[in-house]
């Protein structure tokens, strides 16, 4: 690595969101050197995620309307954003979006010991400080020292490392901002990875794919020979299917309103498809109960609707069934179950943030499974392009024509 830039600002290209919903602008920005506990990373590639699109269009007045069209796990960002922006400006612009990525450490700040210049890393939105009681515990992946929030700054202090050439502050996104050739990250948000792993596959594990696969492997602990029902076949739901396939599930039932997902789901191990709009007078839970002769062993709600959580719980097998909530509904959405159901049906209802994965250890596990040709990451990538193609990538995602589009920063 060239260390001549260490301790100095770097001038590089970035895709900057100047205004909500308007095309991103490719421009030169200045990236400050890292402070204590931080690293500056040269981004190699970044994949586009629905939460990037959500915050690109974010305004408080349109948040609820837009959230209707955003599927699966990404509603967690919408829900947290609404809470945050009710007391703050309705959107932070200009901003550098992007959070699923892969890069190389260019320089390190003080008190950074676990990584050094030249290390290849995968940024993650969920912090893993390795110091607090929850990070040290195998029971949780929710850091108590650096709790997750949606904000425009670095994690340990409310300042930015980005400015434009006129000196104007450019805000961060999910502590990563990977639509820039260089970015500054807190060490709690990076995972060191083997440089032999292809960048365009490793970046997928920053968020979406890890969440779905982790929900199946770790949260639910799906067993071989079991039956799985997945509500919503977006990237998260398809990743759940991939995780269930890895565990040897005998039957994987995909539920969606988009008939095209029947064929797509088959590529990820889905054995049965139910279009919930074609169930006639029957609720979809009854259809699945009849298909499975008593219910699925594991049900995953990957859309973010309380009504679907109830449907998933209803068709979860009595006695031992688990319902995993991966999607997040709008703020204030309530779930309602009778005491009789809870006490007498013997079912489990649980949530899954980032698939209950501990970033710095479990991402390594997933990458090993990819290198061992077990975890099939390749099929999640449907498009690739350069930084100049970023607006086209946004179009593909909003039109539902892309699962993951990988953007190469220097292509």
Secondary structure by P-SEA (a helix, b strand, c coil): cccccccbbbbbbbbccccccccccbbbbbbccccccbbbbbcccccccaaaaaaaaccccaaaaaaaaccccaaaaaaaaaaaacccccccccbbbbccccccccccccccccccccbbbbbbccccccccccccccccccccccccccccccccccccccccccbbbbbbcccccccccccccccccbbbbcccccaaaaaaaccaaaaaaaaacccccccccbbbbbccccaaaaaaaaaaaaacccbbbbbcccccaaaaaaaacccccccccccccccaaaaaaaaacccccbbbbccccaaaaaaaaaaccccbbbbbbcccccccbbbbbccccccccccccccccccccccccaaaaaaaaaaaccccccccccccccccaaaaaaaaaaaccccbbbbbccc
